[in-house]
Amino acid sequence: MRLKKWLFVFVLPLIFLLSGCLGDPVQDDLVNYVNHEMKDAGKLESSAVSAYESVTGANYQDDQQLYDVLLNEVIPTYSEFVRELDSVNIETDEVKKIHEIYIQGADIQFNAFAKIKQALEEQNAGLVQEANDMLADARKHIRDYKNKLTKLAKEHDVKLEK
């Protein structure tokens, strides 16, 4: 009987106290995810998107230049980015769920770049419209990812730098 009393009086409160000191696994995973796992991926995505933006919109000069940049820079770099996303090591379900949104958006955007390349090869305006719709869908996924990542970071007291 004395052993049970000792267990309840000293050991159980100690276990509860120590479990509070163990930390927040989501917080730890999120810090690792943002600071380490996504570092290279972010650079690749930025490089690919910058290359694309350098030949579209106000920077558009002609189809050949757009085609060359897509073929030689955007698609290979974005493909590497998607592979990097697929290799990210994540420990918690909360971070995995958010990362999956990013992967979906990246896959859509990659396929949109490939469709633009195809549209240029075939001179098919319909494919360009499909690709633009895909890019809009990809942006929605990526915005959703960023919003959910920000929310999760706030919930687990992680400060994200812009």
C-alpha positions in Angstrom: 0.0 0.0 0.0 2.9 2.4 0.7 4.3 1.9 -2.8 1.0 3.0 -4.4 0.8 6.1 -2.2 4.5 7.0 -3.0 3.7 6.5 -6.7 0.7 8.9 -6.6 2.4 11.5 -4.4 5.8 11.8 -6.0 6.2 9.9 -9.3 3.0 10.9 -11.1 3.3 14.6 -10.5 6.9 14.4 -11.6 5.9 12.7 -14.9 3.3 15.4 -15.5 5.8 18.1 -14.8 8.4 16.6 -17.1 5.9 16.0 -19.9 5.3 19.8 -19.9 9.0 20.4 -20.3 9.4 18.1 -23.3 8.4 20.7 -25.8 6.0 20.9 -28.6 6.7 18.4 -31.4 4.7 20.5 -33.9 6.7 23.6 -33.0 10.0 21.6 -33.4 8.9 20.1 -36.7 7.8 23.5 -38.0 11.0 25.2 -37.1 13.0 22.4 -38.8 10.7 22.5 -41.8 11.0 26.2 -42.4 14.6 26.7 -41.5 16.1 23.6 -43.0 13.9 21.3 -45.0 12.4 24.1 -47.2 15.6 26.2 -47.6 16.8 24.7 -50.9 13.3 24.2 -52.2 12.5 27.9 -51.7 15.6 29.0 -53.7 14.7 26.7 -56.6 11.1 27.9 -56.7 12.2 31.5 -56.6 14.7 31.0 -59.4 12.2 29.3 -61.6 9.4 31.8 -61.0 11.8 34.7 -61.5 12.9 33.3 -64.8 9.3 32.9 -65.9 8.4 36.4 -64.9 11.4 37.8 -66.7 9.8 36.8 -70.1 6.0 37.2 -69.3 3.7 40.0 -68.6 5.3 43.4 -69.1 8.6 41.6 -69.8 7.2 39.6 -72.7 9.1 40.1 -76.0 8.3 37.2 -78.2 7.2 33.6 -78.2 10.7 32.2 -79.0 12.3 33.9 -76.0 9.5 32.6 -73.7 9.9 29.2 -75.2 13.7 29.1 -74.7 13.4 30.3 -71.1 10.7 27.7 -70.3 12.7 24.9 -71.9 16.1 25.8 -70.6 15.4 27.4 -67.2 11.9 27.4 -65.9 10.9 23.7 -66.5 14.2 22.1 -65.4 14.5 24.3 -62.3 10.9 23.8 -61.3 11.2 20.1 -61.9 14.1 20.1 -59.4 12.0 22.1 -57.0 9.1 19.6 -57.2 11.6 16.7 -56.5 13.0 18.7 -53.6 9.4 19.1 -52.2 8.8 15.4 -52.5 12.0 14.6 -50.5 11.2 17.0 -47.5 11.4 15.2 -44.1 8.4 16.0 -42.0 7.6 14.4 -38.6 4.1 15.6 -37.7 0.7 15.2 -39.3 -0.1 18.9 -38.9 3.0 20.0 -41.0 2.5 17.1 -43.5 -1.1 18.2 -44.2 0.0 21.7 -45.0 3.0 20.6 -47.0 0.7 18.4 -49.2 -1.2 21.6 -50.2 2.1 23.1 -51.4 3.0 19.9 -53.4 -0.5 20.0 -55.1 0.0 23.7 -56.0 3.5 23.1 -57.3 2.4 20.1 -59.4 -0.3 22.2 -61.0 2.1 25.0 -61.7 4.7 22.7 -63.1 2.1 21.2 -65.5 1.0 24.7 -66.4 4.5 25.6 -67.5 4.7 22.4 -69.6 1.3 23.2 -71.1 2.6 26.7 -72.1 5.6 25.1 -73.7 3.3 22.8 -75.6 1.0 25.7 -76.6 4.0 27.6 -78.0 5.1 24.5 -80.0 1.6 24.0 -81.4 0.7 27.7 -81.6 -2.5 26.8 -79.7 -4.2 29.7 -77.9 -6.7 27.3 -76.2 -3.8 25.6 -74.5 -2.5 29.0 -73.3 -5.9 29.7 -71.7 -5.9 26.2 -70.0 -2.4 26.9 -68.7 -3.4 30.3 -67.4 -6.3 28.7 -65.6 -4.0 26.2 -64.1 -1.6 28.9 -62.9 -4.5 30.7 -61.2 -5.4 27.4 -59.5 -1.8 26.8 -58.4 -1.7 30.3 -56.9 -4.8 29.5 -54.9 -3.1 26.4 -53.5 0.1 28.2 -52.7 -1.9 31.1 -51.0 -3.8 28.4 -49.0 -0.5 26.8 -48.0 1.0 30.1 -46.9 -2.1 31.0 -44.9 -2.3 27.6 -43.1 1.4 27.7 -42.5 1.2 31.1 -40.9 -1.8 30.0 -38.8 0.0 26.9 -37.6 3.1 28.9 -36.8 1.0 31.3 -34.7 -0.7 28.4 -32.9 2.7 26.9 -32.0 4.5 30.2 -31.2 6.9 30.1 -34.3 7.8 33.4 -35.9 8.0 33.2 -39.7 10.2 35.7 -41.5 8.8 37.1 -44.8 
